[in-house]
Amino acid sequence: MNRKHVITFYTGEFAKHFGIKKDTLFYYDKIDLFQPAGISDNGYRFYTMQQLDTFWAIQSLRALNFPIKDLKSYFKEPSPDKLTQLAKDQLFKVEEEIKKLKEIQWFLSKLTFISEEIENAVIGKVMISELPAEYVLYSAPNPRSGDTSHEDWNADYADFLEQTGMKGPAFIGSVTSEEDLMRGRFNRVDRLFIHTELPDAELKPGGLYAILYHKGTYENIPEAYPFLLNEVRNLGLKISGNAYEEYLVTALSTNNEEDFVTKISIAVQ
């Protein structure tokens, strides 16, 4: 090939275009996957504009862990039908990878949001704030009439994880019903919930809420409710909905259970 009549790239130029090391091109040439278009009069390898698309395809497929032997097999005898099928197969894998990355993005965004909330939280003080309406997904109501044990909660948590399809930390919270609050039953979890926009989600009403950031173990959370309800009464308000527990500082960020922080919010009027 006469390099003078086409736009070409030396190895370093071609590698720089894709943000890779020259060694990658040398390796692909060595294993007979992707070769330079030719060698110039001064002995340097060069690549052509036409090869950009081919190499982009190789790099994209390798990023999906597409086997080198399958790449070599395809480029040995490429065809429109093979290319179409290859694209369809890899597109499905890309869509699955995007789904996983979105879940990771949501998880990291949630951690960031919680960290910022904790930085501004006043532990042990009841605050009255306007909260926006938000979508939450609820578990099935708790059929047990007695207190919710640690084992009960874990079993319900596992069932709810399966229901939501979440595989890891889902930031699942607990709901104490208004009825149980009025009866002074603070050890019974009525159901679980998670902030989400899944199809079955319900709109949790916005409005005025009493909020308490409680520091301590999970077992000590029920002790926070008498104080919270008494403060609500002292402010001339009354509760008008369920209590929502959100576990902000957990074993994910501390080994000391005494440092756990739980956010309790109850609609008031």
Backbone as CSV, one residue per row, in Angstrom:
resi,resn,N_x,N_y,N_z,CA_x,CA_y,CA_z,C_x,C_y,C_z
1,MET,0.850,-1.202,0.000,0.000,0.000,0.000,0.881,1.245,0.000
2,ASN,0.537,2.194,-0.863,1.298,3.442,-0.936,0.766,4.417,0.098
3,ARG,1.531,4.653,1.144,1.091,5.501,2.252,0.845,6.938,1.823
4,LYS,1.413,7.369,0.703,1.305,8.764,0.275,-0.103,9.114,-0.204
5,HIS,-0.895,8.119,-0.560,-2.202,8.394,-1.163,-3.374,8.161,-0.214
6,VAL,-3.111,7.807,1.049,-4.189,7.594,2.023,-3.795,8.245,3.343
7,ILE,-4.836,8.527,4.170,-4.578,9.062,5.514,-4.196,7.895,6.409
8,THR,-3.021,7.981,6.988,-2.541,6.884,7.819,-2.053,7.381,9.165
9,PHE,-1.845,6.411,10.067,-1.380,6.700,11.429,-0.237,5.756,11.764
10,TYR,0.826,6.304,12.328,1.859,5.430,12.876,1.307,4.780,14.143
11,THR,2.002,3.787,14.642,1.506,3.016,15.792,1.176,3.918,16.979
12,GLY,2.063,4.840,17.299,1.823,5.729,18.430,0.618,6.613,18.222
13,GLU,0.431,7.095,16.996,-0.708,7.957,16.672,-2.010,7.181,16.777
14,PHE,-1.997,5.962,16.258,-3.202,5.121,16.287,-3.562,4.765,17.730
15,ALA,-2.545,4.430,18.512,-2.781,4.083,19.920,-3.333,5.280,20.690
16,LYS,-2.775,6.467,20.442,-3.221,7.680,21.128,-4.675,7.997,20.800
17,HIS,-5.095,7.715,19.569,-6.473,7.968,19.151,-7.467,7.202,20.032
18,PHE,-7.066,6.007,20.490,-7.955,5.160,21.288,-7.599,5.185,22.780
19,GLY,-6.577,5.962,23.140,-6.197,6.050,24.543,-5.615,4.757,25.080
20,ILE,-4.851,4.043,24.249,-4.262,2.784,24.673,-2.740,2.860,24.515
21,LYS,-2.063,1.838,25.022,-0.623,1.754,24.846,-0.300,1.073,23.519
22,LYS,0.855,1.401,22.977,1.290,0.773,21.727,1.426,-0.735,21.894
23,ASP,1.739,-1.164,23.122,1.909,-2.595,23.367,0.665,-3.391,23.013
24,THR,-0.524,-2.768,23.168,-1.767,-3.455,22.827,-1.801,-3.776,21.338
25,LEU,-1.393,-2.828,20.514,-1.367,-3.046,19.069,-0.329,-4.102,18.701
26,PHE,0.820,-4.055,19.366,1.854,-5.051,19.108,1.349,-6.454,19.471
27,TYR,0.625,-6.527,20.607,0.106,-7.826,21.056,-0.939,-8.354,20.083
28,TYR,-1.874,-7.491,19.655,-2.907,-7.935,18.716,-2.298,-8.396,17.398
29,ASP,-1.230,-7.737,16.998,-0.540,-8.154,15.775,0.117,-9.521,15.982
30,LYS,0.726,-9.699,17.153,1.430,-10.945,17.457,0.477,-12.145,17.455
31,ILE,-0.753,-11.952,17.978,-1.692,-13.075,18.047,-2.570,-13.168,16.807
32,ASP,-2.249,-12.342,15.814,-2.940,-12.388,14.523,-4.413,-11.971,14.630
33,LEU,-4.685,-10.991,15.505,-6.045,-10.476,15.624,-6.234,-9.190,14.827
34,PHE,-5.266,-8.288,14.904,-5.375,-6.998,14.215,-3.972,-6.554,13.806
35,GLN,-3.746,-6.465,12.510,-2.423,-6.127,11.995,-2.396,-4.724,11.409
36,PRO,-1.230,-4.115,11.378,-1.106,-2.819,10.701,-1.374,-2.977,9.208
37,ALA,-1.740,-1.876,8.568,-2.013,-1.932,7.128,-0.748,-2.157,6.328
38,GLY,0.378,-1.742,6.897,1.636,-1.928,6.186,2.794,-1.358,6.960
39,ILE,3.943,-1.343,6.290,5.170,-0.789,6.879,5.713,0.259,5.926
40,SER,5.993,1.444,6.457,6.465,2.555,5.631,7.910,2.332,5.182
41,ASP,8.374,3.200,4.300,9.733,3.085,3.781,10.790,3.194,4.866
42,ASN,10.430,3.913,5.955,11.414,4.061,7.041,11.305,2.942,8.084
43,GLY,10.468,1.931,7.790,10.386,0.760,8.653,9.352,0.817,9.755
44,TYR,8.520,1.873,9.806,7.507,2.006,10.851,6.158,1.429,10.380
45,ARG,5.474,0.770,11.290,4.134,0.247,10.998,3.173,1.421,10.878
46,PHE,2.133,1.232,10.065,1.110,2.278,9.970,-0.262,1.639,9.795
47,TYR,-1.270,2.436,10.182,-2.665,2.000,10.112,-3.449,3.023,9.300
48,THR,-4.596,2.608,8.750,-5.382,3.486,7.890,-6.674,3.920,8.570
49,MET,-7.301,4.936,7.981,-8.610,5.405,8.463,-9.632,4.277,8.454
50,GLN,-9.559,3.439,7.456,-10.516,2.344,7.316,-10.436,1.385,8.498
51,GLN,-9.277,1.291,9.126,-9.103,0.371,10.240,-9.648,0.905,11.565
52,LEU,-10.006,2.185,11.613,-10.517,2.769,12.857,-11.783,2.054,13.321
53,ASP,-12.711,1.830,12.393,-13.968,1.178,12.764,-13.738,-0.242,13.263
54,THR,-12.852,-0.948,12.576,-12.569,-2.328,12.977,-11.981,-2.377,14.376
55,PHE,-11.012,-1.489,14.626,-10.371,-1.525,15.939,-11.333,-1.053,17.028
56,TRP,-12.191,-0.083,16.707,-13.194,0.354,17.687,-14.109,-0.804,18.066
57,ALA,-14.495,-1.599,17.074,-15.336,-2.770,17.340,-14.610,-3.758,18.238
58,ILE,-13.333,-3.993,17.950,-12.544,-4.926,18.764,-12.458,-4.436,20.203
59,GLN,-12.138,-3.173,20.385,-12.010,-2.622,21.732,-13.338,-2.661,22.483
60,SER,-14.422,-2.370,21.797,-15.739,-2.385,22.436,-16.106,-3.790,22.882
61,LEU,-15.845,-4.765,22.030,-16.182,-6.146,22.371,-15.260,-6.684,23.463
62,ARG,-13.997,-6.289,23.452,-13.082,-6.738,24.500,-13.479,-6.139,25.843
63,ALA,-14.029,-4.922,25.826,-14.500,-4.299,27.071,-15.640,-5.100,27.686
64,LEU,-16.325,-5.891,26.847,-17.402,-6.761,27.322,-16.903,-8.178,27.578
65,ASN,-15.563,-8.326,27.618,-14.937,-9.637,27.830,-15.266,-10.623,26.726
66,PHE,-15.478,-10.121,25.517,-15.707,-10.993,24.373,-14.410,-11.759,24.101
67,PRO,-14.454,-13.098,24.030,-13.232,-13.900,23.883,-12.433,-13.554,22.633
68,ILE,-11.127,-13.497,22.785,-10.254,-13.192,21.658,-10.397,-14.232,20.554
69,LYS,-10.532,-15.495,20.928,-10.649,-16.535,19.907,-11.912,-16.348,19.061
70,ASP,-12.985,-15.850,19.675,-14.215,-15.594,18.924,-14.059,-14.373,18.025
71,LEU,-13.303,-13.378,18.501,-13.018,-12.210,17.663,-12.218,-12.626,16.435
72,LYS,-11.210,-13.447,16.646,-10.387,-13.910,15.532,-11.220,-14.710,14.546
73,SER,-12.114,-15.517,15.068,-12.977,-16.322,14.202,-13.887,-15.443,13.358
74,TYR,-14.446,-14.389,13.992,-15.344,-13.508,13.238,-14.583,-12.745,12.151
75,PHE,-13.479,-12.104,12.514,-12.764,-11.264,11.554,-12.051,-12.078,10.475
76,LYS,-11.939,-13.381,10.691,-11.384,-14.239,9.654,-12.337,-14.338,8.480
77,GLU,-13.649,-14.403,8.783,-14.662,-14.463,7.730,-15.871,-13.615,8.141
78,PRO,-15.744,-12.282,8.140,-16.874,-11.425,8.517,-17.974,-11.461,7.467
79,SER,-19.199,-11.175,7.919,-20.333,-11.101,6.992,-21.413,-10.236,7.621
80,PRO,-22.301,-9.640,6.834,-23.382,-8.816,7.384,-24.259,-9.578,8.379
81,ASP,-24.574,-10.842,8.068,-25.431,-11.622,8.964,-24.738,-11.890,10.292
82,LYS,-23.444,-12.253,10.231,-22.693,-12.501,11.456,-22.584,-11.234,12.293
83,LEU,-22.363,-10.104,11.604,-22.222,-8.833,12.309,-23.517,-8.449,13.000
84,THR,-24.655,-8.670,12.328,-25.959,-8.347,12.917,-26.217,-9.180,14.157
85,GLN,-25.945,-10.492,14.061,-26.168,-11.371,15.206,-25.234,-11.037,16.353
86,LEU,-23.987,-10.730,16.019,-23.019,-10.358,17.046,-23.478,-9.101,17.774
87,ALA,-23.965,-8.113,17.013,-24.424,-6.860,17.611,-25.615,-7.093,18.535
88,LYS,-26.553,-7.932,18.104,-27.733,-8.210,18.927,-27.341,-8.887,20.236
89,ASP,-26.450,-9.868,20.136,-26.029,-10.597,21.340,-25.322,-9.676,22.325
90,GLN,-24.426,-8.847,21.816,-23.665,-7.971,22.693,-24.501,-6.816,23.227
91,LEU,-25.501,-6.394,22.460,-26.388,-5.330,22.925,-27.136,-5.775,24.174
92,PHE,-27.564,-7.024,24.209,-28.253,-7.561,25.383,-27.322,-7.510,26.602
93,LYS,-26.045,-7.893,26.389,-25.085,-7.858,27.493,-24.850,-6.431,27.979
94,VAL,-24.787,-5.488,27.027,-24.584,-4.084,27.393,-25.756,-3.577,28.228
95,GLU,-26.972,-3.924,27.816,-28.158,-3.473,28.544,-28.166,-4.035,29.968
96,GLU,-27.726,-5.291,30.121,-27.637,-5.877,31.451,-26.577,-5.169,32.294
97,GLU,-25.466,-4.822,31.652,-24.394,-4.128,32.367,-24.839,-2.729,32.788
98,ILE,-25.575,-2.051,31.903,-26.097,-0.720,32.227,-27.034,-0.799,33.424
99,LYS,-27.862,-1.836,33.450,-28.784,-2.029,34.570,-28.011,-2.181,35.880
100,LYS,-26.940,-2.979,35.852,-26.126,-3.167,37.054,-25.468,-1.861,37.486
101,LEU,-24.949,-1.123,36.502,-24.278,0.139,36.813,-25.255,1.159,37.387
102,LYS,-26.485,1.163,36.894,-27.493,2.080,37.425,-27.821,1.737,38.876
103,GLU,-27.846,0.438,39.184,-28.091,0.026,40.565,-26.944,0.477,41.474
104,ILE,-25.708,0.345,40.976,-24.552,0.791,41.740,-24.577,2.309,41.905
105,GLN,-24.959,3.012,40.832,-25.054,4.473,40.893,-26.079,4.897,41.931
106,TRP,-27.224,4.222,41.951,-28.266,4.536,42.929,-27.742,4.299,44.346
107,PHE,-27.035,3.193,44.537,-26.500,2.861,45.850,-25.505,3.922,46.331
108,LEU,-24.595,4.317,45.454,-23.588,5.316,45.829,-24.227,6.690,46.058
109,SER,-25.223,7.030,45.246,-25.929,8.303,45.424,-26.649,8.326,46.766
110,LYS,-27.247,7.194,47.131,-27.944,7.098,48.414,-26.972,7.259,49.574
111,LEU,-25.797,6.627,49.458,-24.786,6.765,50.509,-24.347,8.213,50.665
112,THR,-24.167,8.892,49.529,-23.760,10.298,49.560,-24.824,11.158,50.211
113,PHE,-26.081,10.918,49.843,-27.200,11.680,50.411,-27.288,11.476,51.922
114,ILE,-27.134,10.218,52.355,-27.206,9.915,53.787,-26.065,10.595,54.541
115,SER,-24.867,10.556,53.962,-23.707,11.175,54.607,-23.938,12.671,54.815
116,GLU,-24.495,13.321,53.799,-24.765,14.752,53.901,-25.856,15.027,54.930
117,GLU,-26.868,14.146,54.997,-27.938,14.332,55.974,-27.407,14.181,57.397
118,ILE,-26.540,13.188,57.596,-25.975,12.955,58.924,-25.135,14.143,59.384
119,GLU,-24.402,14.739,58.458,-23.554,15.888,58.804,-24.371,17.048,59.348
120,ASN,-25.614,17.184,58.857,-26.465,18.304,59.266,-27.489,17.928,60.340
121,ALA,-27.488,16.650,60.743,-28.483,16.194,61.712,-28.130,16.633,63.129
122,VAL,-29.167,16.953,63.908,-28.999,17.266,65.331,-29.533,16.071,66.105
123,ILE,-28.640,15.315,66.711,-29.017,14.097,67.407,-29.804,14.411,68.680
124,GLY,-30.918,13.692,68.860,-31.665,13.779,70.112,-32.605,14.951,70.247
125,LYS,-32.764,15.747,69.195,-33.657,16.903,69.254,-34.782,16.721,68.237
126,VAL,-36.014,16.957,68.678,-37.160,16.827,67.785,-37.305,18.099,66.957
127,MET,-37.393,17.920,65.663,-37.574,19.058,64.748,-38.858,18.872,63.964
128,ILE,-39.504,19.970,63.671,-40.713,19.950,62.856,-40.363,20.515,61.482
129,SER,-40.561,19.694,60.450,-40.160,20.106,59.102,-41.216,19.719,58.078
130,GLU,-41.259,20.494,57.008,-42.099,20.150,55.862,-41.327,19.176,54.981
131,LEU,-41.900,18.007,54.744,-41.269,17.015,53.880,-42.081,16.861,52.595
132,PRO,-41.421,16.666,51.480,-42.141,16.490,50.218,-42.763,15.103,50.121
133,ALA,-43.756,14.972,49.273,-44.322,13.651,49.001,-43.270,12.827,48.267
134,GLU,-43.257,11.536,48.503,-42.277,10.663,47.850,-42.863,9.271,47.678
135,TYR,-42.343,8.576,46.693,-42.836,7.228,46.414,-42.088,6.208,47.260
136,VAL,-42.838,5.308,47.873,-42.247,4.224,48.652,-42.968,2.922,48.301
137,LEU,-42.252,1.849,48.445,-42.828,0.519,48.247,-42.906,-0.159,49.601
138,TYR,-44.075,-0.686,49.925,-44.284,-1.328,51.222,-44.248,-2.848,51.095
139,SER,-43.820,-3.483,52.168,-43.935,-4.935,52.253,-45.369,-5.274,52.641
140,ALA,-45.675,-6.553,52.669,-46.986,-6.978,53.162,-47.075,-6.648,54.650
141,PRO,-48.273,-6.318,55.151,-48.415,-6.011,56.582,-47.974,-7.184,57.452
142,ASN,-47.442,-6.868,58.604,-47.003,-7.883,59.556,-48.229,-8.601,60.131
143,PRO,-48.330,-9.920,59.947,-49.503,-10.648,60.466,-49.394,-10.950,61.958
144,ARG,-48.211,-10.749,62.535,-48.004,-11.078,63.944,-48.503,-9.930,64.832
145,SER,-49.194,-10.278,65.906,-49.755,-9.244,66.783,-48.788,-8.811,67.877
146,GLY,-47.808,-9.657,68.174,-46.878,-9.351,69.251,-45.700,-8.509,68.800
147,ASP,-44.742,-8.322,69.713,-43.541,-7.558,69.395,-42.777,-8.224,68.253
148,THR,-42.088,-7.402,67.495,-41.285,-7.908,66.381,-39.870,-8.186,66.881
149,SER,-39.487,-9.449,66.880,-38.152,-9.821,67.333,-37.134,-9.548,66.235
150,HIS,-35.871,-9.620,66.607,-34.784,-9.430,65.639,-34.877,-10.493,64.544
151,GLU,-35.216,-11.716,64.938,-35.347,-12.801,63.966,-36.533,-12.552,63.032
152,ASP,-37.646,-12.047,63.595,-38.814,-11.735,62.767,-38.461,-10.685,61.714
153,TRP,-37.764,-9.630,62.161,-37.427,-8.535,61.251,-36.523,-9.017,60.127
154,ASN,-35.548,-9.847,60.476,-34.630,-10.366,59.464,-35.352,-11.236,58.452
155,ALA,-36.309,-12.014,58.903,-37.082,-12.863,57.991,-37.925,-12.003,57.053
156,ASP,-38.554,-10.956,57.611,-39.355,-10.053,56.783,-38.472,-9.293,55.795
157,TYR,-37.270,-8.935,56.256,-36.306,-8.229,55.400,-35.934,-9.092,54.200
158,ALA,-35.645,-10.373,54.451,-35.268,-11.288,53.373,-36.408,-11.436,52.370
159,ASP,-37.630,-11.544,52.882,-38.798,-11.669,51.994,-38.977,-10.406,51.157
160,PHE,-38.745,-9.244,51.783,-38.929,-7.975,51.082,-37.846,-7.773,50.023
161,LEU,-36.617,-8.202,50.333,-35.550,-8.129,49.340,-35.924,-8.931,48.099
162,GLU,-36.482,-10.094,48.325,-36.889,-10.935,47.196,-38.013,-10.266,46.414
163,GLN,-38.930,-9.635,47.135,-40.046,-8.946,46.486,-39.561,-7.794,45.601
164,THR,-38.588,-7.023,46.102,-38.116,-5.857,45.358,-37.085,-6.208,44.294
165,GLY,-36.469,-7.385,44.430,-35.441,-7.761,43.477,-34.086,-7.183,43.803
166,MET,-33.960,-6.519,44.951,-32.679,-5.953,45.356,-31.766,-7.075,45.820
167,LYS,-30.459,-6.949,45.462,-29.503,-7.995,45.805,-28.625,-7.629,47.002
168,GLY,-28.441,-6.344,47.243,-27.544,-5.919,48.311,-28.223,-4.953,49.244
169,PRO,-27.447,-4.081,49.884,-28.046,-3.086,50.794,-29.132,-2.284,50.096
170,ALA,-30.337,-2.356,50.628,-31.466,-1.718,49.954,-31.994,-0.514,50.721
171,PHE,-31.389,-0.198,51.873,-31.850,0.918,52.698,-33.333,0.753,53.035
172,ILE,-33.663,-0.437,53.478,-35.041,-0.740,53.864,-35.301,-0.219,55.273
173,GLY,-36.434,0.454,55.433,-36.815,0.992,56.726,-38.020,0.271,57.304
174,SER,-38.429,0.687,58.485,-39.547,0.059,59.186,-40.660,1.072,59.440
175,VAL,-41.877,0.573,59.461,-43.054,1.404,59.738,-43.700,0.930,61.038
176,THR,-43.943,1.867,61.947,-44.756,1.601,63.133,-46.093,2.284,62.898
177,SER,-47.160,1.526,62.979,-48.474,2.070,62.637,-48.928,3.133,63.630
178,GLU,-49.790,4.030,63.164,-50.346,5.067,64.039,-51.109,4.433,65.199
179,GLU,-51.785,3.320,64.898,-52.544,2.629,65.947,-51.615,2.139,67.056
180,ASP,-50.490,1.535,66.668,-49.544,1.054,67.676,-48.923,2.218,68.455
181,LEU,-48.686,3.331,67.765,-48.145,4.510,68.446,-49.099,4.995,69.531
182,MET,-50.375,5.044,69.181,-51.370,5.538,70.131,-51.508,4.595,71.329
183,ARG,-51.266,3.307,71.105,-51.367,2.333,72.179,-50.071,2.195,72.979
184,GLY,-49.034,2.880,72.537,-47.753,2.776,73.221,-47.014,1.490,72.916
185,ARG,-47.322,0.889,71.763,-46.647,-0.352,71.349,-45.538,0.023,70.369
186,PHE,-44.365,0.190,70.885,-43.258,0.691,70.059,-42.304,-0.417,69.608
187,ASN,-42.592,-1.653,70.019,-41.711,-2.768,69.660,-42.266,-3.603,68.506
188,ARG,-43.345,-3.163,67.931,-43.941,-3.931,66.827,-43.768,-3.171,65.510
189,VAL,-43.149,-3.831,64.527,-43.002,-3.268,63.180,-44.207,-3.681,62.353
190,ASP,-44.929,-2.708,61.823,-46.137,-3.016,61.062,-45.808,-3.531,59.663
191,ARG,-44.771,-2.944,59.053,-44.331,-3.364,57.719,-42.990,-2.710,57.417
192,LEU,-42.393,-3.096,56.324,-41.138,-2.497,55.881,-41.408,-1.616,54.670
193,PHE,-40.451,-0.759,54.357,-40.628,0.110,53.193,-39.278,0.467,52.598
194,ILE,-39.331,0.934,51.370,-38.129,1.396,50.685,-38.505,2.534,49.757
195,HIS,-37.645,3.552,49.677,-37.858,4.639,48.733,-37.567,4.123,47.324
196,THR,-38.495,4.257,46.429,-38.311,3.724,45.084,-39.356,4.305,44.148
197,GLU,-39.143,4.082,42.858,-40.139,4.454,41.856,-40.565,3.215,41.067
198,LEU,-40.468,2.055,41.720,-40.944,0.831,41.088,-42.440,0.935,40.832
199,PRO,-42.959,0.177,39.861,-44.369,0.296,39.472,-45.371,0.171,40.610
200,ASP,-45.068,-0.647,41.618,-46.022,-0.862,42.719,-45.891,0.153,43.851
201,ALA,-45.038,1.145,43.669,-44.809,2.127,44.728,-46.056,2.968,44.987
202,GLU,-46.196,3.420,46.232,-47.305,4.287,46.633,-46.746,5.647,47.032
203,LEU,-47.587,6.665,46.915,-47.154,8.015,47.255,-47.305,8.245,48.759
204,LYS,-46.182,8.422,49.420,-46.192,8.765,50.852,-46.449,10.265,50.936
205,PRO,-47.522,10.678,51.624,-47.913,12.091,51.624,-46.823,13.023,52.153
206,GLY,-46.712,14.173,51.548,-45.840,15.202,52.070,-46.577,15.985,53.144
207,GLY,-45.892,16.920,53.768,-46.530,17.731,54.794,-45.647,17.916,56.009
208,LEU,-46.275,18.211,57.120,-45.558,18.502,58.351,-45.179,17.209,59.073
209,TYR,-43.907,17.065,59.409,-43.429,15.859,60.096,-42.582,16.240,61.304
210,ALA,-42.728,15.442,62.364,-41.830,15.534,63.509,-40.690,14.564,63.246
211,ILE,-39.467,15.043,63.355,-38.298,14.228,63.003,-37.336,14.166,64.187
212,LEU,-36.882,12.955,64.475,-35.905,12.744,65.542,-34.789,11.846,65.022
213,TYR,-33.543,12.305,65.179,-32.391,11.468,64.863,-31.945,10.817,66.168
214,HIS,-32.108,9.509,66.231,-31.806,8.767,67.461,-30.495,8.023,67.317
215,LYS,-29.611,8.171,68.297,-28.327,7.484,68.284,-28.352,6.349,69.295
216,GLY,-28.015,5.156,68.832,-28.011,4.005,69.724,-28.309,2.727,68.968
217,THR,-28.315,1.622,69.657,-28.533,0.322,69.040,-29.973,0.194,68.558
218,TYR,-30.202,-0.786,67.707,-31.557,-1.044,67.228,-32.490,-1.372,68.391
219,GLU,-31.965,-2.116,69.384,-32.792,-2.521,70.524,-33.281,-1.315,71.328
220,ASN,-32.545,-0.196,71.249,-32.923,0.995,72.028,-33.860,1.948,71.287
221,ILE,-34.153,1.666,70.036,-35.006,2.571,69.261,-36.377,2.773,69.903
222,PRO,-37.046,1.701,70.388,-38.374,1.918,70.999,-38.362,2.924,72.137
223,GLU,-37.222,3.071,72.820,-37.137,4.014,73.933,-37.215,5.466,73.469
224,ALA,-36.993,5.696,72.162,-37.020,7.069,71.643,-38.444,7.570,71.436
225,TYR,-39.402,6.656,71.282,-40.758,7.068,70.931,-41.480,7.854,72.028
226,PRO,-41.434,7.443,73.305,-42.110,8.254,74.334,-41.607,9.693,74.355
227,PHE,-40.286,9.864,74.218,-39.719,11.211,74.183,-40.224,11.979,72.964
228,LEU,-40.229,11.345,71.808,-40.675,11.989,70.578,-42.143,12.400,70.673
229,LEU,-42.996,11.502,71.132,-44.429,11.809,71.220,-44.704,12.891,72.266
230,ASN,-43.961,12.877,73.350,-44.140,13.905,74.381,-43.748,15.280,73.846
231,GLU,-42.666,15.354,73.069,-42.238,16.613,72.474,-43.275,17.135,71.490
232,VAL,-43.889,16.214,70.750,-44.946,16.610,69.800,-46.104,17.250,70.550
233,ARG,-46.505,16.636,71.656,-47.599,17.191,72.461,-47.218,18.545,73.037
234,ASN,-45.978,18.666,73.501,-45.532,19.937,74.084,-45.539,21.073,73.071
235,LEU,-45.419,20.730,71.811,-45.441,21.733,70.744,-46.862,22.046,70.286
236,GLY,-47.854,21.438,70.951,-49.245,21.681,70.615,-49.686,20.968,69.356
237,LEU,-49.007,19.901,69.016,-49.324,19.140,67.811,-49.805,17.748,68.186
238,LYS,-50.331,17.042,67.213,-50.704,15.647,67.429,-50.313,14.839,66.201
239,ILE,-50.044,13.563,66.435,-49.610,12.730,65.321,-50.794,12.447,64.399
240,SER,-50.498,12.289,63.110,-51.563,12.057,62.134,-51.138,11.030,61.081
241,GLY,-50.315,10.100,61.517,-49.876,9.079,60.571,-48.913,8.108,61.212
242,ASN,-48.371,7.232,60.396,-47.436,6.220,60.873,-46.054,6.824,61.142
243,ALA,-45.238,6.071,61.853,-43.842,6.454,62.075,-42.957,5.677,61.096
244,TYR,-41.992,6.376,60.528,-41.065,5.768,59.573,-39.660,5.793,60.152
245,GLU,-39.058,4.614,60.253,-37.684,4.500,60.727,-36.756,4.268,59.534
246,GLU,-35.724,5.116,59.426,-34.714,4.951,58.390,-33.363,4.817,59.070
247,TYR,-32.636,3.774,58.728,-31.383,3.452,59.407,-30.229,4.073,58.622
248,LEU,-29.733,5.198,59.128,-28.760,6.005,58.391,-27.319,5.570,58.656
249,VAL,-26.979,5.415,59.925,-25.639,4.918,60.274,-25.811,3.493,60.773
250,THR,-25.222,2.555,60.052,-25.379,1.133,60.346,-24.022,0.457,60.401
251,ALA,-24.037,-0.866,60.397,-22.790,-1.633,60.413,-21.969,-1.400,59.147
252,LEU,-22.585,-0.781,58.146,-21.866,-0.474,56.918,-20.797,0.595,57.150
253,SER,-21.012,1.426,58.185,-20.078,2.528,58.415,-19.468,2.555,59.814
254,THR,-19.887,1.657,60.698,-19.285,1.625,62.035,-19.404,0.225,62.631
255,ASN,-18.413,-0.147,63.433,-18.449,-1.435,64.130,-19.102,-1.314,65.506
256,ASN,-19.362,-0.077,65.928,-19.929,0.166,67.252,-21.432,0.423,67.126
257,GLU,-22.239,-0.502,67.608,-23.690,-0.361,67.485,-24.220,0.853,68.241
258,GLU,-23.503,1.297,69.236,-23.937,2.479,69.987,-23.883,3.734,69.117
259,ASP,-23.145,3.680,68.024,-23.034,4.825,67.116,-24.040,4.772,65.968
260,PHE,-24.885,3.759,65.945,-25.919,3.693,64.912,-26.838,4.911,65.039
261,VAL,-27.296,5.436,63.909,-28.238,6.559,63.921,-29.471,6.182,63.119
262,THR,-30.610,6.361,63.731,-31.891,6.068,63.099,-32.709,7.346,63.008
263,LYS,-33.264,7.597,61.847,-34.135,8.758,61.648,-35.587,8.301,61.788
264,ILE,-36.310,8.915,62.714,-37.727,8.604,62.919,-38.541,9.826,62.491
265,SER,-39.490,9.618,61.613,-40.336,10.739,61.170,-41.803,10.340,61.276
266,ILE,-42.608,11.247,61.799,-44.047,11.002,61.984,-44.822,12.222,61.499
267,ALA,-45.839,11.995,60.699,-46.701,13.091,60.235,-47.462,13.674,61.417
268,VAL,-47.494,15.004,61.499,-48.187,15.678,62.590,-49.067,16.788,62.041
269,GLN,-49.960,17.257,62.896,-50.802,18.393,62.520,-51.168,19.196,63.764
